[in-house]
Amino acid sequence: MRKILYIAAALVAIALTACNKDWGPDAHGNDLCGISLRFQQAAPTAFQTKADVIGPVTEDDLIDRLDVFVYRGTDTTLFDHKSYVNASGVDLAAIDTKYYDVQGTYFYFFAIANLDGATADYFAQLSKNQITSYYGGLIPLEAGNFRSHRPIMGGAASVQLGNYSYYSSQPGDKTASITLYRYVARFEIEKITADFDSADLMNSDVIVKGIVWTNVANALRPLQYFPSPNTVESGGPVFGSRSTYFPEQEFGNMEYPDGYRYYQANENHHGWVSLQENYNLVQYGATGALAADFPYIYNNNWKLEKDVLNVDAPGYMRDATTHFFTGETGRVCSSTNPSQSHVLNVNKEFYIFPISRNSYATSMCSNFDGQDDSIKMVIVVEINGKTYYYPYRALYVQPNSRYLVHNITLKGIGSEYSNFYVKKFSATLGPMSVGQWQELEVDNIDMGYKDYDGNEIY
């Protein structure tokens, strides 16, 4: 069945207003023009196989902290950092932040919502280059940045003041409207259905034990680059570059009407970084709880032996990436109950931060060393008392997106490995013949005394 993709794209718009010298004590002369910041949230893009809504999504929209980082012109150091904090929710419409400078000056704005306070302080001391660098500009997700229904969001904009602006030949004050995009992807799974090709399996004892997202990111680089001067920006600065796509390689074989998709919020993980290692931000000035070794990924199942599933994500990260069924609650087939329902209602939301990896659109490998460490959705199933795994690659998952998965069907036997299927190969048998007997005579075997090397034989 063809899957339909709906995209709601929100652009960062720069709107012009007349020069206004009544903006308060910050205005220090007629040669100055100003910028006023406005904020809004982008609607989640819905990637869906069926337009079923599972659970409320508005709870994911609350912002209890907003940090705005401001850089001016060619300066490499931070010009200003403002924080807006309200446990009940920051009112974006009430924010009225203004900056003034002489005509021709560039301002760059980077905003992050729901960031941990310690991480915000760390980012505030980074240089302009460091904040966009791969190691220095990383957010440790486990350090209070992976919270229940408080997804990290980011947005960026650039403005040039006055008549030097690309947008106007006259001096003028401006409003930079920054759209906040969620870095996280949300997966809503409605049900799992047993529809095995083998009748024997349909009449076996089959129990779904759990759903686990494995190899999930514990690092986020929230700003890939500063927006270009005088450009209308969409998600590029916060999500990275865009590329054409191959639908058969997307999670769920999703098709993109515009022919493009973002690489990933963590684009620089693409192949050259070993996710089996740790990263440490001390060399960039991290202190306190941030001065530690953080693993790149949790629920790491890369190159584990048979019958092993590693679930080690802490706190809400664990809740957001795993769901286990207790006792008989996951049963979908029965050897003794012919009326057993073959449908398991899941109705559960999961969250992951995408990672871009060099991977192909298959979870099958010809050998143990051929597996990769891309993010996978793993269905854990017990069949007649033995545990099997059904890993499914989450390739090119898009941030700020809701994936509405109507159904997952179990069609065949799973894998003994939690990270990959062992690829089966076939061969054609040629003509067969039976050769003649060879006559091999043994005259005598002596047992019970030493051979010529002096070793005892029996």
Phi and psi in degrees as a GROMACS rama.xvg file:
@    title "Ramachandran Plot"
@    xaxis  label "Phi"
@    yaxis  label "Psi"
@TYPE xy
-68.427  134.134  ARG-2
-96.2661  139.523  LYS-3
-104.381  138.456  ILE-4
-115.956  127.632  LEU-5
-109.345  131.291  TYR-6
-122.844  128.409  ILE-7
-115.867  101.219  ALA-8
-101.221  134.235  ALA-9
-116.576  129.364  ALA-10
-101.531  152.044  LEU-11
-83.2068  115.7  VAL-12
-106.79  140.874  ALA-13
-106.736  113.207  ILE-14
-105.308  142.636  ALA-15
-96.3448  142.496  LEU-16
-131.596  171.539  THR-17
-72.273  155.861  ALA-18
-61.4024  133.282  CYS-19
-131.944  113.777  ASN-20
-99.6176  14.725  LYS-21
-108.52  30.6828  ASP-22
-89.8453  19.5384  TRP-23
97.6738  -167.49  GLY-24
-67.1034  -12.3572  PRO-25
-72.9558  -19.9676  ASP-26
-84.3956  116.57  ALA-27
-118.977  32.7673  HIS-28
153.516  161.78  GLY-29
-76.8882  -7.84805  ASN-30
-87.5199  0.878935  ASP-31
-102.267  145.61  LEU-32
-124.742  163.694  CYS-33
-127.23  167.483  GLY-34
-126.065  132.882  ILE-35
-115.344  131.588  SER-36
-92.8916  138.387  LEU-37
-130.172  148.187  ARG-38
-127.152  148.602  PHE-39
-150.997  162.536  GLN-40
-105.464  140.242  GLN-41
-78.1911  142.936  ALA-42
-71.4418  139.981  ALA-43
-61.0972  134.405  PRO-44
-70.234  132.33  THR-45
-101.62  110.723  ALA-46
-98.4786  115.708  PHE-47
-142.693  149.101  GLN-48
-98.6301  -14.8158  THR-49
-161.131  141.624  LYS-50
-80.5926  55.0843  ALA-51
-98.397  132.445  ASP-52
-100.538  125.226  VAL-53
-114.85  107.941  ILE-54
77.4067  158.12  GLY-55
-71.1229  143.766  PRO-56
-107.449  -15.1138  VAL-57
-64.5855  -25.0112  THR-58
-66.8925  -17.5004  GLU-59
-85.3161  0.200474  ASP-60
-96.8786  -9.9685  ASP-61
-69.5764  133.909  LEU-62
-115.388  116.569  ILE-63
-102.125  -4.45632  ASP-64
-154.072  133.927  ARG-65
-129.265  124.588  LEU-66
-112.453  131.751  ASP-67
-119.03  122.101  VAL-68
-107.73  128.713  PHE-69
-119.945  131.195  VAL-70
-124.773  143.08  TYR-71
-117.744  130.378  ARG-72
53.1958  -132.759  GLY-73
-94.3491  7.26316  THR-74
-60.1592  141.863  ASP-75
-94.7205  -18.6554  THR-76
-96.4037  161.104  THR-77
-65.2626  132.815  LEU-78
-86.2918  -40.4578  PHE-79
-159.506  151.956  ASP-80
-138.553  120.862  HIS-81
-119.387  141.162  LYS-82
-122.985  135.808  SER-83
-121.34  119.493  TYR-84
-127.053  129.707  VAL-85
-157.412  113.973  ASN-86
-61.1219  -26.8208  ALA-87
-86.5777  -6.06304  SER-88
123.36  124.754  GLY-89
-75.8628  129.146  VAL-90
-84.6801  103.333  ASP-91
-62.5191  -34.5996  LEU-92
-68.0602  -20.4301  ALA-93
-87.6727  -9.24373  ALA-94
-74.7646  127.026  ILE-95
-137.504  73.4614  ASP-96
-95.5869  133.653  THR-97
-128.557  148.5  LYS-98
-135.08  145.722  TYR-99
-125.955  147.135  TYR-100
-167.699  177.99  ASP-101
-73.1079  157.763  VAL-102
-58.997  142.105  GLN-103
94.2826  -11.0571  GLY-104
-75.4828  137.816  THR-105
-92.6107  141.664  TYR-106
-125.006  138.582  PHE-107
-120.299  132.74  TYR-108
-121.23  135.102  PHE-109
-132.999  120.882  PHE-110
-118.924  137.96  ALA-111
-128.459  130.514  ILE-112
-103.63  145.122  ALA-113
64.3437  31.5908  ASN-114
-84.6594  142.927  LEU-115
-62.9124  142.421  ASP-116
-59.2735  -41.8573  GLY-117
-65.106  -38.3468  ALA-118
-68.1995  -36.9737  THR-119
-62.3868  -43.1229  ALA-120
-63.3239  -36.4438  ASP-121
-64.1713  -45.4789  TYR-122
-64.9292  -31.8465  PHE-123
-66.7335  -20.8983  ALA-124
-99.6748  4.36504  GLN-125
-82.3454  149.577  LEU-126
-75.8028  169.807  SER-127
-59.5336  -38.4447  LYS-128
-72.1094  -39.4522  ASN-129
-67.0763  -34.9386  GLN-130
-68.905  -19.5697  ILE-131
-106.386  2.48567  THR-132
-78.2713  161.381  SER-133
-69.5071  -46.0542  TYR-134
-86.8375  -47.4015  TYR-135
-63.2039  -37.4807  GLY-136
-89.9727  27.9601  GLY-137
-91.4063  142.695  LEU-138
-103.076  119.769  ILE-139
-72.181  112.186  PRO-140
-66.7925  -33.5326  LEU-141
-73.1654  -14.3883  GLU-142
-86.6146  55.7831  ALA-143
78.8293  12.9335  GLY-144
-111.955  9.483  ASN-145
-128.124  86.1489  PHE-146
-115.827  156.524  ARG-147
-61.2551  115.874  SER-148
57.1002  28.1522  HIS-149
-130.289  67.3032  ARG-150
-67.7684  143.92  PRO-151
-64.3386  132.335  ILE-152
-126.223  153.152  MET-153
-142.828  153.529  GLY-154
-156.872  156.948  GLY-155
-147.825  156.38  ALA-156
-157.52  161.628  ALA-157
-135.038  147.853  SER-158
-143.357  139.977  VAL-159
-113.463  131.255  GLN-160
-79.7156  146.218  LEU-161
74.5159  -160.389  GLY-162
-75.2358  -0.127301  ASN-163
-83.0609  -3.25289  TYR-164
-68.0945  143.851  SER-165
-61.9557  -28.4982  TYR-166
-87.9283  -11.3986  TYR-167
-152.018  142.236  SER-168
-93.8096  0.919156  SER-169
-119.226  150.029  GLN-170
-60.5159  150.296  PRO-171
-177.641  149.034  GLY-172
-77.4917  159.174  ASP-173
-138.286  160.254  LYS-174
-121.55  123.433  THR-175
-99.956  111.673  ALA-176
-94.9754  110.603  SER-177
-99.3453  123.227  ILE-178
-94.9513  130.625  THR-179
-94.8098  125.47  LEU-180
-109.511  140.418  TYR-181
-77.3743  131.728  ARG-182
-78.072  -20.6468  TYR-183
-87.2071  153.213  VAL-184
-110.42  139.49  ALA-185
-111.771  132.994  ARG-186
-116.641  124.078  PHE-187
-112.292  111.181  GLU-188
-105.316  121.518  ILE-189
-84.0314  -50.9832  GLU-190
-156.482  162.746  LYS-191
-121.792  131.959  ILE-192
-120.484  134.37  THR-193
-89.411  118.569  ALA-194
-144.31  60.2765  ASP-195
-64.5363  145.128  PHE-196
-67.1936  -25.5704  ASP-197
-95.7194  128.308  SER-198
-65.1925  -29.7235  ALA-199
-61.1508  -40.1713  ASP-200
-69.1083  -35.4656  LEU-201
-65.3572  -24.4463  MET-202
-103.215  18.0756  ASN-203
-101.276  176.698  SER-204
-89.426  106.664  ASP-205
-121.697  121.425  VAL-206
-129.719  122.978  ILE-207
-76.1939  120.891  VAL-208
-92.1556  -28.5593  LYS-209
178.391  170.675  GLY-210
-125.65  124.823  ILE-211
-133.294  126.943  VAL-212
-88.3462  121.084  TRP-213
-108.809  162.741  THR-214
56.1119  43.4641  ASN-215
-88.8131  146.628  VAL-216
-68.576  141.595  ALA-217
-118.921  15.5297  ASN-218
-141.638  138.861  ALA-219
-134.21  128.208  LEU-220
-99.2706  101.453  ARG-221
-78.3992  -16.0858  PRO-222
-131.825  110.893  LEU-223
-76.1027  -37.2106  GLN-224
-163.909  158.94  TYR-225
-76.0441  144.513  PHE-226
-62.2741  147.146  PRO-227
-66.4032  150.11  SER-228
-58.3309  135.648  PRO-229
58.0156  40.9248  ASN-230
-122.284  146.882  THR-231
-84.0665  116.76  VAL-232
-104.08  140.916  GLU-233
-104.313  -133.952  SER-234
-80.7017  1.16628  GLY-235
-53.9126  -54.0066  GLY-236
-58.9333  -32.7971  PRO-237
-93.4803  -20.7654  VAL-238
-108.167  -15.401  PHE-239
97.1685  -171.432  GLY-240
-74.838  163.18  SER-241
-106.162  161.393  ARG-242
-150.6  161.251  SER-243
-68.5597  171.128  THR-244
-138.174  166.356  TYR-245
-124.088  107.552  PHE-246
-53.0109  -34.167  PRO-247
-68.3503  -11.896  GLU-248
-100.117  -6.38877  GLN-249
-81.561  154.375  GLU-250
-59.3634  122.405  PHE-251
74.4405  12.8335  GLY-252
55.7448  41.2041  ASN-253
-71.8541  142.498  MET-254
-107.499  143.156  GLU-255
-109.197  115.998  TYR-256
-57.6981  -35.3886  PRO-257
-87.153  -1.66241  ASP-258
80.4815  5.87199  GLY-259
-131.723  157.603  TYR-260
-152.335  155.716  ARG-261
-72.9463  146.627  TYR-262
-59.7529  -56.0302  TYR-263
170.326  158.531  GLN-264
-67.4911  -25.1862  ALA-265
-110.169  53.9152  ASN-266
-57.5795  -36.5588  GLU-267
-75.3159  0.00715894  ASN-268
-74.2239  -4.44845  HIS-269
-65.4975  82.3448  HIS-270
91.6958  -46.9443  GLY-271
-88.8496  -8.19098  TRP-272
-100.036  130.753  VAL-273
-80.0918  116.022  SER-274
-75.5345  -2.94465  LEU-275
-84.5128  -2.13086  GLN-276
-105.042  179.884  GLU-277
-107.944  163.382  ASN-278
-126.517  153.77  TYR-279
-141.438  129.838  ASN-280
-98.3686  9.8617  LEU-281
-59.6909  -40.5962  VAL-282
-64.6198  -14.811  GLN-283
-102.047  6.06596  TYR-284
104.341  8.89141  GLY-285
-68.6604  139.611  ALA-286
-133.172  176.165  THR-287
59.4251  -134.398  GLY-288
-65.0133  -20.692  ALA-289
-83.8278  -10.8236  LEU-290
-87.7589  69.3949  ALA-291
-150.647  165.286  ALA-292
-82.7405  123.347  ASP-293
-113.889  131.701  PHE-294
-69.7877  145.796  PRO-295
-65.0525  -37.0097  TYR-296
-136.384  155.941  ILE-297
-118.525  172.299  TYR-298
50.6651  44.2629  ASN-299
-77.4177  114.656  ASN-300
-119.323  18.2016  ASN-301
-70.5573  125.383  TRP-302
59.008  37.6142  LYS-303
-85.6631  154.597  LEU-304
-72.7494  176.909  GLU-305
-58.2501  149.334  LYS-306
62.9594  28.2734  ASP-307
-124.572  129.317  VAL-308
-127.314  119.788  LEU-309
-98.1098  120.96  ASN-310
-126.218  102.229  VAL-311
-130.23  10.2751  ASP-312
-64.4845  137.553  ALA-313
-89.7242  157.274  PRO-314
52.2863  -135.856  GLY-315
-65.6008  -27.1661  TYR-316
-58.0998  -37.6599  MET-317
-68.2909  -44.5462  ARG-318
-62.9433  -35.076  ASP-319
-79.1895  -16.2009  ALA-320
-117.621  -0.824871  THR-321
-137.441  152.582  THR-322
-152.743  125.893  HIS-323
-118.194  142.775  PHE-324
-99.3312  133.264  PHE-325
-97.2691  144.925  THR-326
56.2766  -127.097  GLY-327
-90.9697  2.32839  GLU-328
-64.7563  -19.8895  THR-329
-101.419  9.65605  GLY-330
-69.3144  133.187  ARG-331
-124.629  -14.5992  VAL-332
-141.946  150.618  CYS-333
-139.135  140.764  SER-334
-83.2397  -13.4859  SER-335
-120.542  -11.9843  THR-336
-119.737  96.8841  ASN-337
-65.8663  -18.4732  PRO-338
-92.5014  7.32687  SER-339
-57.6688  130.007  GLN-340
-67.6821  138.64  SER-341
-96.2961  13.672  HIS-342
-119.361  128.992  VAL-343
-112.45  116.57  LEU-344
-78.3152  121.336  ASN-345
-98.4587  -59.5051  VAL-346
48.2844  57.0189  ASN-347
-132.67  140.256  LYS-348
-99.3918  140.275  GLU-349
-125.661  154.68  PHE-350
-134.404  136.638  TYR-351
-141.916  154.283  ILE-352
-97.3254  120.39  PHE-353
-61.5406  148.864  PRO-354
-127.892  134.499  ILE-355
-92.0743  125.029  SER-356
-129.677  154.739  ARG-357
-76.8015  96.9745  ASN-358
-140.237  154.361  SER-359
-100.689  165.403  TYR-360
-84.0834  54.4953  ALA-361
-155.584  148.844  THR-362
-100.792  6.76777  SER-363
-95.3323  139.086  MET-364
-130.244  145.183  CYS-365
-76.7787  -18.6406  SER-366
-153.62  168.869  ASN-367
-59.4477  -38.7897  PHE-368
-77.5896  -7.11475  ASP-369
-86.3832  -4.22528  GLY-370
-75.0829  159.491  GLN-371
-117.497  178.819  ASP-372
-116.205  32.7701  ASP-373
-70.5139  158.973  SER-374
-62.5436  137.188  ILE-375
-135.787  143.984  LYS-376
-93.2896  118.876  MET-377
-114.669  121.748  VAL-378
-94.6384  123.283  ILE-379
-99.739  122.276  VAL-380
-132.116  135.193  VAL-381
-101.512  123.103  GLU-382
-120.765  113.842  ILE-383
51.8252  43.289  ASN-384
87.0993  -7.05961  GLY-385
-110.379  138.194  LYS-386
-87.2676  132.544  THR-387
-125.686  156.838  TYR-388
-120.918  143.461  TYR-389
-121.641  83.3842  TYR-390
-80.8069  136.511  PRO-391
-132.37  120.55  TYR-392
-65.9013  134.319  ARG-393
-98.9992  71.4814  ALA-394
-84.0536  138.701  LEU-395
54.0856  38.2301  TYR-396
-64.5482  137.803  VAL-397
-97.8142  133.196  GLN-398
-68.5636  166.321  PRO-399
55.5481  35.4301  ASN-400
-131.945  143.358  SER-401
-106.63  121.413  ARG-402
-100.535  114.755  TYR-403
-99.0949  101.886  LEU-404
-97.3382  109.29  VAL-405
-70.603  -40.6155  HIS-406
-157.241  145.357  ASN-407
-120.661  123.796  ILE-408
-107.179  130.343  THR-409
-88.8351  116.411  LEU-410
-108.196  -31.3951  LYS-411
-143.504  -174.115  GLY-412
-70.0516  146.678  ILE-413
-83.3722  -162.206  GLY-414
-105.106  151.897  SER-415
-80.789  -10.2608  GLU-416
-107.283  141.943  TYR-417
-80.4167  -10.8509  SER-418
-112.572  -12.8758  ASN-419
-165.325  161.708  PHE-420
-95.849  142.179  TYR-421
-80.0908  121.428  VAL-422
-69.6945  132.584  LYS-423
-95.3794  138.347  LYS-424
-114.212  151.396  PHE-425
-117.253  159.537  SER-426
-146.508  155.343  ALA-427
-98.1109  127.822  THR-428
-85.0725  132.059  LEU-429
-84.0248  -175.526  GLY-430
-59.7006  146.011  PRO-431
-110.734  150.305  MET-432
-145.958  162.135  SER-433
-112.229  122.089  VAL-434
-81.7321  168.728  GLY-435
-74.72  153.687  GLN-436
-65.3253  143.168  TRP-437
-102.465  134.217  GLN-438
-92.2363  113.486  GLU-439
-122.043  112.709  LEU-440
-102.158  135.231  GLU-441
-113.742  115.415  VAL-442
-72.5944  -45.5906  ASP-443
-161.413  142.626  ASN-444
-125.226  118.033  ILE-445
-89.8025  126.471  ASP-446
-117.097  139.776  MET-447
108.99  -2.49821  GLY-448
-140.857  174.44  TYR-449
-70.4792  146.042  LYS-450
-86.988  -173.503  ASP-451
-68.2156  -20.2336  TYR-452
-88.4466  -1.59359  ASP-453
86.6488  7.86077  GLY-454
-85.2747  139.745  ASN-455
-70.7485  135.947  GLU-456
-126.837  149.092  ILE-457
